[in-house]
Amino acid sequence: MMPKNRYSLPNPMRSDSDDVALLRALAPHEGYNLTAINDVRVLRSDRPLADTPVLYDPGIVIVCQGAKRGYFGDTTFLYDEQHYLAVAAPVPFTMQSEGSVERPLLALYLHLDFPLAAELMVEIGQSGGAPTARGPQSLVSSPMDDVMRQTVHHLLRVLSHPMDAAVLGRSAVRELYYRALTGPQGPNVRAALAQQGHFGRIGRALRRIHKDHALPLDVAQLAREADMSAPSFHAHFKAVTRASPMQYLKSIRLHQARLLMVREGMTAAAACHAVGYESASQFNREFKRLFGLPPTAEAKRMKADFAVPPSHPGSTFVSSH
């Protein structure tokens, strides 16, 4: 059961319909739309999606209209008009969403600014904020309260005006981070971002995999770099990602291959080799198993149906968009 709201500050000047109108203006295309703030993108989906493999960068996903469900191992995460999703580690999972032409799914995606989050965590700790939780989590679904809703509304207003975005954008994003880090699930999120203990070691291994996914990595090598035995590394890796290290690496390679075909116009053969596959037949087989279509057909579908923007500037993680 979700915890009750911490407090409520009613605001008669805003409504959910205001946020939807602002988001519609910010999302003229189906798919992912860039905004005036590099870290913030807007998703519009005019159709329901079933059992879609996704891989999010660390960040925050706020759905203002429609609903998404994420299936991560045996856990279901709901992020809809009443809940937002915080992603502390880049983990592949399966997603379903609701949306239609008449009532499209509209959502904000905030790419995590790690230095900003770290700065806030220090200030929260110095100000007597609740200690971090003992069990950090890769994904956390938190209930929206009135304060978070007002913070989202303020960010949307800022995004809607170029000068406001240029001058006030960082402070609006900072406030939203603060609400997420001090919200009902804030201690869990802060524990994950602190990257301590076994979670931190696995986090470093994830960054290594994302950076060098095209290289011939193996479990023994990753375990050594994490200063863990191979069995311990395997167990803790699976606890964080719900996948074995080699399954995770495969997923990263396939998501990256799809992006290379969509964003850079690579052929399936070129993308196959660019992400580290030696066998084209194995690549084609595993790609179709994950995405449901052969590589060329999936790239064509993405280009025709979904706007995929350029990769986030400076991002060190592979993602699904």
WOHU-V670246 format. One record per helix or strand of 3 or more residues. SS is the DSSP state (alpha for helix, beta for strand). FROM is the first residue (numbers start at 1). LEN is the number of residues. Records with the same first field share a line. If there is no record, write none. Layout:
SS->FROM-LEN, FROM-LEN
This chain:
alpha->16-11, 114-13, 146-14, 162-21, 186-8, 197-15, 219-7, 230-12, 245-20, 268-7, 280-12, 295-11
beta->31-4, 40-6, 49-7, 59-7, 67-6, 75-6, 83-5, 92-7, 105-7, 139-5
